[in-house]
Amino acid sequence: MKRIYLDNACTSFPKPKILAKSITNFITNKGSNPSRGVYQSAIDSSTLLLDTRIEIASLFNSIDYKSVIFTSGITQSLNMVIGGLLTKEDHVIITSFEHNSVVRPLVELQIEYSQLPSDEKANTIFDNQDYLIKKNTKAMILTQASNVFGTVTDINKAKEFAKKHSLFLIIDSAQGFPSFPLDINGIDAICFTTHKGLLGPTGIGGIVSNERFLKNLKPVIAGGTGSASNLLTMPDFLPDKFEAGTLNLMGIAGLYGVLIDNKKKTEDSFNTNEYINTNFEQYRYNTKQRVKELVTGLNTIHGITVYGESDFDKRSSAISFTIDKVDCSDIAYKLGEFGIECRVGLHCSPLAHKAMGTYPSGTIRFSPGPFTTKEEITYTLDILKKIIGESDE
């Protein structure tokens, strides 16, 4: 059976070959923890960790690699940021499209939040929303792009709003970066993951932040760091203050391999923009073409409603749709019988569905990636027509 993978908003697939090669090389030839020994393999691991930190900092135009904190993924990053910065005495502003990795920590910690409104294309509205600000409003937490409807948040407007009200600005970049570049300037903290747009491994994510933010952030996880072991408290220097326990060095090795592989074309004159505009420029172009083909095709099928921005410069690859009087789960199951792998349901974002009127049934979500082909899109559309009875066959 032909396999058509259309769930890249969940995790990217296939992965670059260098990913497995880099992980295998680390497991086979290194395998040591950084900062835990003075023997060569431990030193090599420390060098790998430092080099990867520098590469990540460069991606977000950060000049301070020590401000790059590695975590097990963006969910942990967001939990650390929310739990380390906020208390139940605080109030925050969020969009109507936040993932549960933002909303659930807020609810668990009893932190009050208010939602920015949105329009019919899932754009977040910042204008004339000053009434949402309270005396105890401390931060604004925003998704860079909706994981359900694909619409990209206007980060420049978010920066203006946060600056106007002296709020910490925190960005969940899971669904936007690097398809939509993100600059740390004007942002206090960017939470990132590596297994989606960066085409890296699962189990690795992190936080890139600025000095002002880190001075206000408290560690929420404590433990060994391999440094200042005489202290019974976490070290007060970076990045150790926020990196307790053993890091996923296998994942970091894989990530470093992918980053360097995508950097090769500009090795001699590297800067962030050149990096993002080498291999990833082609990846972005390929993905955008597949999104156009898929959305255009879906819009020609009777009974299908596609949600999100019609401007392809303002949407990611997450394409959500419903079919009139048809159960989305049934359709997704039938698509799977033809080898088409997609997502169905609420996609861990009930607020988004409530905002767009697709709660509680949810949507079918297609999300092509950089390696999706035009032939696969054509096949998917043909099968979908066949399933819902619109095919001429």
C-alpha positions, 0 to 999 in steps of 0.5 A, a space after each residue: 500500500 502506498 503511504 502518504 504522510 500528511 501529519 507533519 504538524 504532529 511531527 515531521 517525516 521523513 527525517 534527513 538521513 544525517 539525523 540517524 547517522 549523527 545519533 548512531 555516531 554519538 551512541 557508537 563512538 561517544 555516549 558520555 555526559 557533558 560536565 561530568 568528567 575530564 576524560 575525552 568523550 565527556 569533553 567531546 560531549 560538552 563541545 557538542 552541547 556548546 556547539 548546538 547551543 550556539 547554532 540554536 542561538 544563531 537561528 533566533 538572532 540571539 547573541 547569548 548562547 548561554 540563554 539557550 536552555 534545553 528541555 525534553 520538548 516544547 511542552 516542558 519549555 512552556 511549563 517551565 516558563 509558565 511555572 517559573 515566571 507566574 503565580 496564581 496572583 498573576 493574569 496573562 493574555 493568550 490567543 484563542 488558539 493556544 495548545 493545551 501545553 499552554 492552557 493546561 499549565 495555566 489552569 493547573 497553577 490557577 493562573 487567570 487568563 484572558 483570550 484575544 478575539 479572532 476573526 473568521 480566518 483565525 487571525 488574532 485581533 490585537 487592535 482595540 484590546 486594551 480592555 483585557 489588561 488588568 493591574 496584575 497582567 504580567 505576560 502575554 503567551 502566544 502561539 506563532 501559528 495555530 496547530 489546528 487552522 494554520 493561521 500565523 499570528 502577527 508577531 509584530 503586532 504582538 510585540 507592539 501590544 506587549 511593549 505598550 503594556 509592559 508585558 513579558 512576551 512569550 512565543 510558542 513557536 512549535 507550528 511556525 518556525 522555521 517556515 516563518 523566521 522568528 527574531 528574539 529581539 522584542 520577545 522575552 522568551 521563545 519556546 521551541 521544538 526540534 522535531 517539526 519544522 527543524 526536521 530534528 528528533 523528538 525529545 528535544 526542545 528548549 527556550 531562548 530568552 533574554 536577560 530581563 526574562 531570565 532574571 525573573 524566571 525561577 527553576 521549576 526542576 532541581 537536581 544535578 548539573 555537574 557544576 557547583 555540586 557543593 550547593 544544595 540549591 540550583 546554581 545561579 549561572 546559565 544555563 545550569 540554573 535551568 538544566 537539572 538532570 541528564 540531557 538527551 545527548 543522543 537527541 542533541 547529536 541528531 539535532 546538531 547533525 541536521 542543523 549543520 547539514 542544512 548550513 553547509 552551503 554557507 559555511 564560509 559566510 554564515 549568518 542567521 538569514 543565510 542559514 534559514 534561506 539555504 536548504 530551509 528556503 527550498 523546504 519552505 517553498 516545497 511545503 507552500 506549493 503542496 499547501 496551495 495544491 491541497 487547499 485549492 483542491 479541497 475547495 473544489 469538493 462539494 460540502 468541504 469547508 476549509 478553515 484558516 487564512 486564504 492568503 498562503 503567505 499567512 498560513 502554515 501547513 496545518 489545513 483543517 477542514 470539515 465535511 457537511 453531515 459527515 463524521 470526520 473520524 469516519 473519513 479519517 479512518 477510511 483515508 487510512 485504509 488507502 494509506 493516507 495518514 492524517 489527524 482528526 479530532 480536537 488536536 489538543 486545542 479545544 479553545 481553537 475549535 470553540 473560537 471557530 465553531 468546530 467544537 466538539 466534533 473537531 476537524 480533519 487535519 492535513 499537514 504536508 511537509 517539505 518532502 510531500 510530492 505533488 503526486 501525493 496531493 493529487 492521490 489524496 484528493 482523488 481518494 477523498 473524492 472517492 470516499 465521499 462519493 464525488 469521484 467520476 470512477 
